[in-house]
Amino acid sequence: MKLDAVVAGVGMTHFGRHLDTGLKALGAEAIRSALADAGVDKAEIEAAWVGNAAAGVVTGQECIRGEVVLRGMGMGRLPVVNVENACASASTALNQAAAMVTAGMYDIVLALGVEKLYHPDKTKTFGAFSGAVDVESLAEIMAALAKNAEEEGATTASSGAGTKRSMFMDIYAAVARSHMERYGTTVEQFAKVSAKNSLHGSLNPRAQYRELLSVEDVLSSPMIAEPLTRPMCSPIGDGAAAVVLMSNRKARELGVKNPVKVRSSVLRSGWDRAPDEPGAAALAAGEAYEEAGIGPGDLDVIECHDASAPAEIFAYEDLGLCAKGEGGRLVDEGRTALGGSTPVNTSGGLLRKGHPVGATGLAQIVELTEQLQGRSGDRQVDGARIGLAHNGGGTIGADVAALCVTILAR
């Protein structure tokens, strides 16, 4: 479907540890920034889609999360749709908001992603991640991860998943070990992703971590789940990001300056596929390229779901930047760093910007919008005109549960 939606304004909080700040305050900060950026009043918003993944587990707020956040800043009466889709919650909110604007239902809408993951009781946080798989098969999944780690000599990864860390680091670690064995990808290449994103994150004032890391720093850090050291794993965090969307007609009528068009937004789920069959990410990317009328070579900047360093390399391959198994070569050649042919995760990515899961997808849109508008400061990609956001969440079987690819253009 050809979309008729424009990003008129964006806003987000600093991502990080906000133990004394609630969902309402975080959401309000991002919303106010987006409204100011768009030059509209909150009373002009006609509907809102609010992405959140873990509030029910971490804070106890269920059922009416979006309404609570919006009412807290005096936004009532409007239709509010709560969107829960694991780490893809916020990108799904944008996808649905853009579709409704395109359908002609609304002219000015809000998409918000907001999350709090820090909690004094870490089991609550890890419990939220454990719910992003088929919980009826949870015991089998945990047993399979432990068995795989033991068989491959990954002693650290053989225990502690879901109690000492997010179980998803163990899932990423298992896939990384398989990729290394099959294609010759190296742990040094994974470390280069983390080091690259630390450079990008050091230039982002809203990033959770701004320390510059070398490849040696990454490799010498504590092991989390072989081959992933700590900087190869995205941190938990709190934060919010918001986008004001408009129809093209309304944007012209209001004289929105420097609008960014949503060229395509494709949401897919995984399925029980053959081992070498392309998955949801490749499918969504192909459809997004077709809808936007472009190919991978047309992209100027990418924000991808680097929940782990290997995940960024997998994304290179799924997005068609290179052939299967060649993702490590791209990072070796510097093609995905600032100054390279296709910079990836100029924000610092999930690894350094942070990963408050229900806000992540819209934080990617904030970064891309600012890049395409030429206002990213020291991390600006020269002449950026087309950007892609790749955001996935959850796992069922051997594939991602939800995957959204969005293409923006200046």
C-alpha positions as a Markdown table, in Angstrom:
| # | Residue | x | y | z |
|---|---|---|---|---|
| 1 | Met | 0.0 | 0.0 | 0.0 |
| 2 | Lys | 1.4 | 3.4 | -1.0 |
| 3 | Leu | 1.4 | 5.6 | 2.2 |
| 4 | Asp | 0.2 | 9.1 | 2.4 |
| 5 | Ala | 1.8 | 10.2 | 5.7 |
| 6 | Val | 4.4 | 12.8 | 6.7 |
| 7 | Val | 6.5 | 13.0 | 9.8 |
| 8 | Ala | 5.8 | 16.5 | 10.9 |
| 9 | Gly | 7.6 | 16.4 | 14.3 |
| 10 | Val | 9.7 | 14.2 | 16.5 |
| 11 | Gly | 10.8 | 14.1 | 20.1 |
| 12 | Met | 12.4 | 11.8 | 22.6 |
| 13 | Thr | 13.9 | 11.6 | 26.1 |
| 14 | His | 17.4 | 10.7 | 27.1 |
| 15 | Phe | 17.5 | 6.9 | 27.3 |
| 16 | Gly | 18.9 | 5.5 | 30.5 |
| 17 | Arg | 18.1 | 4.8 | 34.1 |
| 18 | His | 15.1 | 6.8 | 35.3 |
| 19 | Leu | 14.1 | 5.1 | 38.5 |
| 20 | Asp | 12.3 | 8.1 | 39.9 |
| 21 | Thr | 10.5 | 9.0 | 36.7 |
| 22 | Gly | 7.3 | 7.2 | 35.7 |
| 23 | Leu | 5.7 | 6.3 | 32.4 |
| 24 | Lys | 3.5 | 9.4 | 32.4 |
| 25 | Ala | 6.4 | 11.8 | 32.9 |
| 26 | Leu | 8.6 | 10.1 | 30.3 |
| 27 | Gly | 5.8 | 9.9 | 27.8 |
| 28 | Ala | 4.9 | 13.6 | 28.3 |
| 29 | Glu | 8.4 | 14.8 | 27.8 |
| 30 | Ala | 8.6 | 13.0 | 24.4 |
| 31 | Ile | 5.2 | 14.1 | 23.3 |
| 32 | Arg | 5.8 | 17.8 | 24.2 |
| 33 | Ser | 9.0 | 17.7 | 22.2 |
| 34 | Ala | 7.3 | 16.2 | 19.2 |
| 35 | Leu | 4.4 | 18.7 | 19.3 |
| 36 | Ala | 6.8 | 21.6 | 19.5 |
| 37 | Asp | 8.8 | 20.2 | 16.7 |
| 38 | Ala | 5.7 | 19.9 | 14.5 |
| 39 | Gly | 4.4 | 23.3 | 15.6 |
| 40 | Val | 1.0 | 22.0 | 16.7 |
| 41 | Asp | -1.0 | 22.0 | 19.9 |
| 42 | Lys | -2.0 | 18.9 | 21.8 |
| 43 | Ala | -5.7 | 19.7 | 21.1 |
| 44 | Glu | -5.0 | 19.2 | 17.3 |
| 45 | Ile | -4.1 | 15.5 | 17.7 |
| 46 | Glu | -7.0 | 13.5 | 16.5 |
| 47 | Ala | -5.9 | 10.0 | 17.5 |
| 48 | Ala | -3.0 | 8.3 | 19.2 |
| 49 | Trp | -1.2 | 4.9 | 19.0 |
| 50 | Val | 0.9 | 4.1 | 22.1 |
| 51 | Gly | 3.5 | 1.4 | 22.1 |
| 52 | Asn | 4.6 | -0.3 | 25.3 |
| 53 | Ala | 5.8 | -3.8 | 25.9 |
| 54 | Ala | 6.5 | -4.4 | 29.6 |
| 55 | Ala | 4.6 | -2.0 | 31.8 |
| 56 | Gly | 2.2 | -4.8 | 32.9 |
| 57 | Val | 5.1 | -6.8 | 34.3 |
| 58 | Val | 7.5 | -4.1 | 35.5 |
| 59 | Thr | 5.1 | -1.4 | 36.8 |
| 60 | Gly | 1.8 | -3.2 | 37.0 |
| 61 | Gln | 0.1 | -0.8 | 34.6 |
| 62 | Glu | -2.1 | -3.0 | 32.4 |
| 63 | Cys | -5.0 | -2.4 | 29.9 |
| 64 | Ile | -5.0 | 1.4 | 29.6 |
| 65 | Arg | -1.4 | 2.3 | 29.4 |
| 66 | Gly | -1.7 | 4.9 | 26.6 |
| 67 | Glu | -4.8 | 6.5 | 28.1 |
| 68 | Val | -3.0 | 6.9 | 31.4 |
| 69 | Val | 0.0 | 8.5 | 29.9 |
| 70 | Leu | -2.0 | 10.9 | 27.7 |
| 71 | Arg | -4.5 | 11.8 | 30.3 |
| 72 | Gly | -1.6 | 12.7 | 32.6 |
| 73 | Met | -0.7 | 15.6 | 30.3 |
| 74 | Gly | -4.3 | 16.6 | 29.7 |
| 75 | Met | -5.0 | 14.7 | 26.4 |
| 76 | Gly | -8.4 | 13.1 | 26.6 |
| 77 | Arg | -11.4 | 12.4 | 24.4 |
| 78 | Leu | -9.3 | 11.3 | 21.4 |
| 79 | Pro | -9.2 | 7.6 | 20.3 |
| 80 | Val | -6.2 | 5.8 | 21.9 |
| 81 | Val | -5.0 | 2.5 | 20.6 |
| 82 | Asn | -2.6 | 0.5 | 22.9 |
| 83 | Val | 0.0 | -1.4 | 20.9 |
| 84 | Glu | 2.0 | -4.3 | 22.5 |
| 85 | Asn | 4.2 | -6.1 | 20.0 |
| 86 | Ala | 7.4 | -6.9 | 22.0 |
| 87 | Cys | 10.4 | -4.8 | 20.9 |
| 88 | Ala | 8.5 | -3.9 | 17.7 |
| 89 | Ser | 5.7 | -2.2 | 19.7 |
| 90 | Ala | 6.6 | 1.4 | 18.8 |
| 91 | Ser | 7.3 | 0.7 | 15.1 |
| 92 | Thr | 3.9 | -1.1 | 15.0 |
| 93 | Ala | 2.3 | 1.9 | 16.5 |
| 94 | Leu | 3.8 | 4.1 | 13.7 |
| 95 | Asn | 2.8 | 1.5 | 11.0 |
| 96 | Gln | -0.8 | 1.5 | 12.2 |
| 97 | Ala | -1.0 | 5.3 | 12.6 |
| 98 | Ala | 0.4 | 5.9 | 9.1 |
| 99 | Ala | -2.1 | 3.4 | 7.7 |
| 100 | Met | -5.0 | 5.2 | 9.3 |
| 101 | Val | -3.8 | 8.6 | 8.0 |
| 102 | Thr | -3.4 | 7.1 | 4.5 |
| 103 | Ala | -6.9 | 5.7 | 4.8 |
| 104 | Gly | -8.2 | 9.2 | 5.3 |
| 105 | Met | -9.5 | 8.6 | 8.9 |
| 106 | Tyr | -7.4 | 11.3 | 10.4 |
| 107 | Asp | -5.1 | 14.2 | 9.4 |
| 108 | Ile | -3.0 | 14.7 | 12.5 |
| 109 | Val | -2.1 | 11.8 | 14.8 |
| 110 | Leu | 0.4 | 10.8 | 17.4 |
| 111 | Ala | 2.6 | 7.7 | 17.7 |
| 112 | Leu | 4.3 | 7.2 | 21.1 |
| 113 | Gly | 6.6 | 4.6 | 22.4 |
| 114 | Val | 7.3 | 4.5 | 26.2 |
| 115 | Glu | 9.0 | 2.0 | 28.5 |
| 116 | Lys | 10.4 | 1.5 | 32.0 |
| 117 | Leu | 12.6 | -1.5 | 32.4 |
| 118 | Tyr | 14.7 | -0.6 | 35.4 |
| 119 | His | 13.3 | -2.0 | 38.6 |
| 120 | Pro | 14.9 | -2.7 | 42.0 |
| 121 | Asp | 13.8 | -6.3 | 41.5 |
| 122 | Lys | 15.7 | -7.5 | 38.4 |
| 123 | Thr | 13.6 | -10.6 | 38.1 |
| 124 | Lys | 10.6 | -8.4 | 37.1 |
| 125 | Thr | 12.7 | -7.0 | 34.2 |
| 126 | Phe | 14.0 | -10.4 | 33.1 |
| 127 | Gly | 10.4 | -11.8 | 33.4 |
| 128 | Ala | 9.2 | -9.2 | 30.9 |
| 129 | Phe | 11.7 | -10.5 | 28.3 |
| 130 | Ser | 10.8 | -14.2 | 29.1 |
| 131 | Gly | 7.3 | -13.3 | 28.0 |
| 132 | Ala | 8.4 | -12.5 | 24.5 |
| 133 | Val | 8.5 | -16.2 | 23.5 |
| 134 | Asp | 5.9 | -18.9 | 23.5 |
| 135 | Val | 5.6 | -19.3 | 27.3 |
| 136 | Glu | 3.9 | -22.7 | 26.9 |
| 137 | Ser | 7.3 | -23.9 | 25.5 |
| 138 | Leu | 9.5 | -21.9 | 27.8 |
| 139 | Ala | 10.9 | -24.8 | 29.7 |
| 140 | Glu | 11.8 | -26.5 | 26.4 |
| 141 | Ile | 13.4 | -23.4 | 25.0 |
| 142 | Met | 15.6 | -22.9 | 28.1 |
| 143 | Ala | 16.6 | -26.5 | 28.1 |
| 144 | Ala | 17.5 | -26.3 | 24.4 |
| 145 | Leu | 19.6 | -23.2 | 24.9 |
| 146 | Ala | 21.5 | -24.8 | 27.8 |
| 147 | Lys | 22.1 | -28.0 | 25.8 |
| 148 | Asn | 23.3 | -26.1 | 22.8 |
| 149 | Ala | 25.7 | -24.0 | 24.9 |
| 150 | Glu | 27.1 | -27.1 | 26.7 |
| 151 | Glu | 27.6 | -29.0 | 23.4 |
| 152 | Glu | 29.5 | -26.1 | 21.9 |
| 153 | Gly | 31.7 | -25.5 | 25.0 |
| 154 | Ala | 30.0 | -22.2 | 25.9 |
| 155 | Thr | 30.3 | -22.5 | 29.6 |
| 156 | Thr | 29.0 | -19.1 | 30.6 |
| 157 | Ala | 26.0 | -19.5 | 28.4 |
| 158 | Ser | 25.1 | -22.9 | 29.8 |
| 159 | Ser | 23.3 | -21.3 | 32.9 |
| 160 | Gly | 21.8 | -18.1 | 34.1 |
| 161 | Ala | 19.5 | -17.3 | 31.1 |
| 162 | Gly | 16.4 | -15.5 | 32.3 |
| 163 | Thr | 17.7 | -15.0 | 35.8 |
| 164 | Lys | 21.0 | -13.2 | 35.5 |
| 165 | Arg | 20.3 | -11.7 | 32.1 |
| 166 | Ser | 17.7 | -11.5 | 29.4 |
| 167 | Met | 17.2 | -14.9 | 27.8 |
| 168 | Phe | 17.4 | -13.2 | 24.4 |
| 169 | Met | 21.2 | -12.7 | 24.8 |
| 170 | Asp | 21.4 | -16.5 | 24.9 |
| 171 | Ile | 19.2 | -16.8 | 21.8 |
| 172 | Tyr | 21.4 | -14.3 | 19.9 |
| 173 | Ala | 24.5 | -16.1 | 21.2 |
| 174 | Ala | 23.4 | -19.4 | 19.9 |
| 175 | Val | 22.6 | -17.9 | 16.4 |
| 176 | Ala | 26.0 | -16.1 | 16.5 |
| 177 | Arg | 27.8 | -19.3 | 17.1 |
| 178 | Ser | 26.0 | -21.0 | 14.3 |
| 179 | His | 26.8 | -18.1 | 11.9 |
| 180 | Met | 30.5 | -18.2 | 12.9 |
| 181 | Glu | 30.7 | -22.0 | 12.2 |
| 182 | Arg | 28.8 | -21.8 | 8.9 |
| 183 | Tyr | 30.3 | -18.6 | 7.4 |
| 184 | Gly | 33.5 | -18.0 | 9.2 |
| 185 | Thr | 32.3 | -14.8 | 10.9 |
| 186 | Thr | 34.6 | -13.9 | 13.7 |
| 187 | Val | 34.2 | -12.6 | 17.3 |
| 188 | Glu | 36.4 | -9.6 | 16.2 |
| 189 | Gln | 33.8 | -8.6 | 13.6 |
| 190 | Phe | 31.1 | -8.6 | 16.3 |
| 191 | Ala | 33.4 | -6.5 | 18.5 |
| 192 | Lys | 33.9 | -4.1 | 15.6 |
| 193 | Val | 30.1 | -3.5 | 15.5 |
| 194 | Ser | 30.1 | -2.6 | 19.2 |
| 195 | Ala | 33.1 | -0.3 | 18.8 |
| 196 | Lys | 31.6 | 1.4 | 15.8 |
| 197 | Asn | 28.3 | 2.0 | 17.6 |
| 198 | Ser | 30.1 | 3.3 | 20.6 |
| 199 | Leu | 31.7 | 6.0 | 18.3 |
| 200 | His | 28.3 | 6.9 | 17.0 |
| 201 | Gly | 26.7 | 6.9 | 20.5 |
| 202 | Ser | 29.5 | 9.1 | 21.8 |
| 203 | Leu | 28.2 | 11.8 | 19.5 |
| 204 | Asn | 24.5 | 11.4 | 20.6 |
| 205 | Pro | 23.6 | 13.5 | 23.6 |
| 206 | Arg | 20.5 | 11.3 | 24.2 |
| 207 | Ala | 22.3 | 8.0 | 24.2 |
| 208 | Gln | 22.4 | 5.9 | 27.3 |
| 209 | Tyr | 26.2 | 5.2 | 27.0 |
| 210 | Arg | 28.6 | 7.7 | 25.5 |
| 211 | Glu | 31.9 | 6.1 | 26.4 |
| 212 | Leu | 34.1 | 5.4 | 23.4 |
| 213 | Leu | 35.2 | 1.7 | 23.1 |
| 214 | Ser | 38.0 | 0.1 | 21.1 |
| 215 | Val | 37.7 | -3.4 | 19.7 |
| 216 | Glu | 40.1 | -4.5 | 22.4 |
| 217 | Asp | 37.9 | -2.9 | 25.1 |
| 218 | Val | 34.9 | -4.9 | 23.8 |
| 219 | Leu | 36.8 | -8.2 | 23.6 |
| 220 | Ser | 38.2 | -7.9 | 27.1 |
| 221 | Ser | 34.9 | -7.1 | 28.7 |
| 222 | Pro | 33.1 | -9.6 | 30.9 |
| 223 | Met | 31.6 | -12.6 | 29.0 |
| 224 | Ile | 27.8 | -12.7 | 29.1 |
| 225 | Ala | 27.0 | -15.6 | 26.8 |
| 226 | Glu | 29.7 | -16.9 | 24.4 |
| 227 | Pro | 30.7 | -15.2 | 22.2 |
| 228 | Leu | 28.9 | -12.1 | 23.5 |
| 229 | Thr | 30.8 | -9.8 | 25.9 |
| 230 | Arg | 28.9 | -7.1 | 27.8 |
| 231 | Pro | 29.3 | -4.3 | 25.1 |
| 232 | Met | 27.9 | -6.7 | 22.5 |
| 233 | Cys | 24.6 | -6.9 | 24.4 |
| 234 | Ser | 22.0 | -4.1 | 24.4 |
| 235 | Pro | 21.3 | -2.7 | 27.9 |
| 236 | Ile | 18.0 | -2.4 | 29.6 |
| 237 | Gly | 16.7 | 1.2 | 29.9 |
| 238 | Asp | 13.9 | 3.7 | 30.4 |
| 239 | Gly | 12.7 | 6.3 | 27.9 |
| 240 | Ala | 10.1 | 7.5 | 25.4 |
| 241 | Ala | 10.0 | 8.6 | 21.8 |
| 242 | Ala | 7.1 | 10.3 | 19.9 |
| 243 | Val | 6.2 | 11.2 | 16.3 |
| 244 | Val | 3.5 | 13.5 | 15.0 |
| 245 | Leu | 2.2 | 12.3 | 11.7 |
| 246 | Met | 0.1 | 14.2 | 9.2 |
| 247 | Ser | -1.5 | 13.7 | 5.8 |
| 248 | Asn | 0.4 | 15.3 | 3.0 |
| 249 | Arg | -2.5 | 17.6 | 2.4 |
| 250 | Lys | -2.6 | 18.8 | 6.1 |
| 251 | Ala | 1.2 | 19.2 | 6.1 |
| 252 | Arg | 1.0 | 21.5 | 3.1 |
| 253 | Glu | -1.9 | 23.4 | 4.6 |
| 254 | Leu | 0.0 | 24.0 | 7.8 |
| 255 | Gly | 3.2 | 24.8 | 6.0 |
| 256 | Val | 5.2 | 22.1 | 7.7 |
| 257 | Lys | 8.9 | 22.9 | 7.1 |
| 258 | Asn | 11.2 | 20.2 | 5.8 |
| 259 | Pro | 8.7 | 17.3 | 6.0 |
| 260 | Val | 9.9 | 13.7 | 5.9 |
| 261 | Lys | 7.6 | 11.3 | 4.0 |
| 262 | Val | 6.8 | 7.8 | 5.1 |
| 263 | Arg | 7.5 | 6.0 | 1.8 |
| 264 | Ser | 6.7 | 2.5 | 3.1 |
| 265 | Ser | 6.0 | 0.6 | 6.4 |
| 266 | Val | 5.7 | -3.2 | 6.3 |
| 267 | Leu | 4.8 | -5.3 | 9.3 |
| 268 | Arg | 5.3 | -9.0 | 9.2 |
| 269 | Ser | 5.4 | -12.0 | 11.6 |
| 270 | Gly | 7.6 | -15.0 | 11.5 |
| 271 | Trp | 6.4 | -18.5 | 10.4 |
| 272 | Asp | 7.5 | -22.1 | 10.6 |
| 273 | Arg | 9.8 | -22.0 | 7.6 |
| 274 | Ala | 12.5 | -24.2 | 6.2 |
| 275 | Pro | 16.0 | -23.8 | 7.7 |
| 276 | Asp | 17.5 | -21.8 | 4.7 |
| 277 | Glu | 14.3 | -20.0 | 3.7 |
| 278 | Pro | 14.5 | -16.2 | 4.1 |
| 279 | Gly | 12.7 | -15.1 | 7.2 |
| 280 | Ala | 10.4 | -12.2 | 8.2 |
| 281 | Ala | 13.1 | -9.6 | 8.1 |
| 282 | Ala | 14.0 | -10.3 | 4.5 |
| 283 | Leu | 10.4 | -10.6 | 3.5 |
| 284 | Ala | 9.5 | -7.2 | 5.1 |
| 285 | Ala | 12.5 | -5.5 | 3.6 |
| 286 | Gly | 11.7 | -6.8 | 0.1 |
| 287 | Glu | 8.2 | -5.5 | 0.4 |
| 288 | Ala | 9.2 | -2.2 | 1.8 |
| 289 | Tyr | 11.7 | -1.6 | -1.0 |
| 290 | Glu | 9.0 | -2.5 | -3.6 |
| 291 | Glu | 6.5 | -0.2 | -2.1 |
| 292 | Ala | 9.0 | 2.7 | -1.8 |
| 293 | Gly | 10.3 | 2.1 | -5.4 |
| 294 | Ile | 13.9 | 1.8 | -4.2 |
| 295 | Gly | 16.6 | -0.9 | -3.5 |
| 296 | Pro | 19.2 | -1.4 | -0.8 |
| 297 | Gly | 21.7 | 0.6 | -2.8 |
| 298 | Asp | 19.5 | 3.7 | -2.6 |
| 299 | Leu | 19.7 | 3.9 | 1.2 |
| 300 | Asp | 21.8 | 6.7 | 2.8 |
| 301 | Val | 21.3 | 5.8 | 6.5 |
| 302 | Ile | 19.9 | 2.8 | 8.4 |
| 303 | Glu | 18.8 | 2.3 | 12.0 |
| 304 | Cys | 18.6 | -1.5 | 12.6 |
| 305 | His | 17.7 | -3.7 | 15.6 |
| 306 | Asp | 21.1 | -4.4 | 17.1 |
| 307 | Ala | 19.8 | -5.9 | 20.3 |
| 308 | Ser | 23.2 | -7.7 | 20.1 |
| 309 | Ala | 26.2 | -7.0 | 18.0 |
| 310 | Pro | 25.7 | -10.1 | 15.9 |
| 311 | Ala | 22.1 | -9.0 | 15.2 |
| 312 | Glu | 23.4 | -6.0 | 13.3 |
| 313 | Ile | 25.5 | -8.3 | 11.0 |
| 314 | Phe | 22.4 | -10.5 | 10.5 |
| 315 | Ala | 20.4 | -7.4 | 9.6 |
| 316 | Tyr | 23.0 | -6.4 | 6.9 |
| 317 | Glu | 22.2 | -9.7 | 5.2 |
| 318 | Asp | 18.4 | -9.6 | 5.7 |
| 319 | Leu | 18.2 | -6.0 | 4.3 |
| 320 | Gly | 20.2 | -7.0 | 1.2 |
| 321 | Leu | 23.3 | -4.9 | 1.9 |
| 322 | Cys | 25.3 | -8.0 | 1.2 |
| 323 | Ala | 24.9 | -11.7 | 0.5 |
| 324 | Lys | 24.2 | -14.2 | 3.3 |
| 325 | Gly | 27.3 | -14.8 | 5.3 |
| 326 | Glu | 29.1 | -11.6 | 4.2 |
| 327 | Gly | 27.9 | -9.3 | 6.9 |
| 328 | Gly | 31.2 | -9.4 | 8.8 |
| 329 | Arg | 33.0 | -8.2 | 5.7 |
| 330 | Leu | 30.9 | -5.0 | 5.6 |
| 331 | Val | 31.9 | -4.0 | 9.1 |
| 332 | Asp | 35.6 | -4.9 | 8.4 |
| 333 | Glu | 35.5 | -2.6 | 5.4 |
| 334 | Gly | 34.0 | 0.3 | 7.4 |
| 335 | Arg | 31.0 | 0.6 | 5.0 |
| 336 | Thr | 28.5 | 0.8 | 7.9 |
| 337 | Ala | 30.4 | 3.4 | 9.9 |
| 338 | Leu | 30.0 | 7.2 | 9.7 |
| 339 | Gly | 31.8 | 8.1 | 6.5 |
| 340 | Gly | 31.1 | 4.8 | 4.9 |
| 341 | Ser | 28.8 | 4.1 | 2.0 |
| 342 | Thr | 25.8 | 3.2 | 4.2 |
| 343 | Pro | 26.1 | 4.2 | 7.8 |
| 344 | Val | 24.2 | 2.0 | 10.2 |
| 345 | Asn | 23.0 | 3.0 | 13.7 |
| 346 | Thr | 24.3 | 6.6 | 13.7 |
| 347 | Ser | 22.4 | 7.0 | 16.9 |
| 348 | Gly | 24.6 | 4.4 | 18.6 |
| 349 | Gly | 22.0 | 1.8 | 18.0 |
| 350 | Leu | 20.3 | -0.3 | 20.7 |
| 351 | Leu | 23.8 | -1.2 | 22.0 |
| 352 | Arg | 24.7 | 2.4 | 22.9 |
| 353 | Lys | 21.6 | 4.6 | 22.6 |
| 354 | Gly | 19.8 | 2.1 | 24.7 |
| 355 | His | 16.8 | -0.2 | 24.4 |
| 356 | Pro | 13.7 | 0.7 | 26.4 |
| 357 | Val | 11.9 | -1.9 | 24.3 |
| 358 | Gly | 8.5 | -0.2 | 23.8 |
| 359 | Ala | 10.2 | 3.0 | 22.7 |
| 360 | Thr | 12.9 | 1.7 | 20.5 |
| 361 | Gly | 11.1 | 1.6 | 17.1 |
| 362 | Leu | 10.1 | 5.3 | 17.3 |
| 363 | Ala | 13.6 | 6.3 | 18.6 |
| 364 | Gln | 14.8 | 4.9 | 15.3 |
| 365 | Ile | 12.3 | 7.1 | 13.4 |
| 366 | Val | 13.5 | 10.2 | 15.4 |
| 367 | Glu | 17.1 | 9.5 | 14.4 |
| 368 | Leu | 16.3 | 9.0 | 10.8 |
| 369 | Thr | 14.0 | 12.0 | 10.6 |
| 370 | Glu | 16.7 | 14.3 | 12.0 |
| 371 | Gln | 19.3 | 12.8 | 9.7 |
| 372 | Leu | 17.2 | 13.4 | 6.7 |
| 373 | Gln | 16.5 | 17.0 | 7.9 |
| 374 | Gly | 20.2 | 17.6 | 8.3 |
| 375 | Arg | 20.1 | 18.3 | 12.1 |
| 376 | Ser | 22.2 | 15.4 | 13.6 |
| 377 | Gly | 25.2 | 17.5 | 14.4 |
| 378 | Asp | 28.5 | 15.7 | 14.6 |
| 379 | Arg | 27.0 | 12.4 | 13.5 |
| 380 | Gln | 25.3 | 13.9 | 10.4 |
| 381 | Val | 25.4 | 11.8 | 7.3 |
| 382 | Asp | 26.2 | 14.2 | 4.4 |
| 383 | Gly | 23.3 | 14.5 | 1.9 |
| 384 | Ala | 21.1 | 11.9 | 3.5 |
| 385 | Arg | 17.8 | 11.6 | 1.6 |
| 386 | Ile | 16.5 | 8.1 | 2.2 |
| 387 | Gly | 16.6 | 6.1 | 5.5 |
| 388 | Leu | 15.4 | 2.7 | 6.7 |
| 389 | Ala | 14.4 | 1.5 | 10.1 |
| 390 | His | 14.5 | -2.2 | 10.9 |
| 391 | Asn | 12.8 | -3.2 | 14.2 |
| 392 | Gly | 12.0 | -6.7 | 15.4 |
| 393 | Gly | 10.6 | -8.2 | 18.6 |
| 394 | Gly | 10.1 | -11.6 | 20.2 |
| 395 | Thr | 11.0 | -15.1 | 19.0 |
| 396 | Ile | 8.8 | -18.0 | 18.1 |
| 397 | Gly | 10.7 | -21.1 | 16.9 |
| 398 | Ala | 13.5 | -20.1 | 14.6 |
| 399 | Asp | 12.2 | -16.7 | 13.5 |
| 400 | Val | 11.4 | -13.3 | 14.9 |
| 401 | Ala | 7.8 | -12.9 | 16.2 |
| 402 | Ala | 7.2 | -9.4 | 14.8 |
| 403 | Leu | 9.3 | -7.4 | 12.4 |
| 404 | Cys | 8.7 | -3.9 | 11.0 |
| 405 | Val | 10.6 | -2.2 | 8.2 |
| 406 | Thr | 9.9 | 1.5 | 7.6 |
| 407 | Ile | 11.4 | 3.7 | 4.8 |
| 408 | Leu | 11.6 | 7.5 | 5.1 |
| 409 | Ala | 12.5 | 10.0 | 2.4 |
| 410 | Arg | 13.3 | 13.7 | 2.4 |
